């Protein structure tokens, strides 16, 4: 699993838990719907931490809570 995959999975999980759709997440987070859909797109590889922070604010979770999961803890080292 890549960092991007883990971010997408986490956002989707939090949206399901809170019963909101990506378009609604965009509205409550102050980002455009195209930003959220682009982030969720498998073809896009880079994700801005600023965007993640805005989405976390909309989801009412801290960055620490967002990244505090087994998926993030088990990511392989990026530097070889």
N, C-alpha and C positions, 0 to 999 in steps of 0.2 A: 504494500500500500504506500502511495506517495503522500507527501504532506498535503497536496491539493486534494487528493481523494479523501483524506481524513477530515479536512475542513468542510468539504461538501457533505460528507456523511454526518458530521456534527450539526451543521446547519439544518439539514433535512430532519434529523432526529429532534432537534429543539422545536422546529416548526410543527412537526407531528404532535409533540408533547403539548404544545400551546394551542394546537388546532388552527394554525394560520397557514396561508398559502404564500408562495414566494412574492406575488404581487402585493399582498398585504404587508409582508415583511418590509418590502421596499418603502411603502408609504409610511410606516411607523418608524422606519430607520432614517428617513431623510435622504435616501438614495433613489436613483431612478430604477424602475423595474428592469430596464435593460442591463443595468449593473448586476442585479441579482441573478437574472437569467444567464448572463455571461459568466458569472462566477460558477454557476451550476453546470455550465457547458464543459463536457470532457475535453473539448479541443483547446480550451484556454488553460494554460499551465500556471501563469503567475497570478497570485492573489495578494492584494495590498492589505497590510495589517491595519491601515486606516479604515478600509472598507469593512474588514472583520470587526473592528471596534464599533463602527456605526451599527452594524447588524447586531452585535452583542447588546448595544444600548437599546435597540428596538426589541430585542428578545428579553431584555431585563436580566442579563447575566453579565458577570464580570469576565474580563479576558482570562483571568486565572481559572474561573469555573469552566469557561469554554474549552481551554486547552488541558484541563485536568481530567483526562480520560485514558483508558488503557490503550486506545488506538494511537494517541499521540505519544504516550510513554513507550510504546513498542516500535516506533518508527526506527528504521535503520539509520545509521550515521550517514550523512550526506557527503562528508569529506572523506576521501579515500587516501 
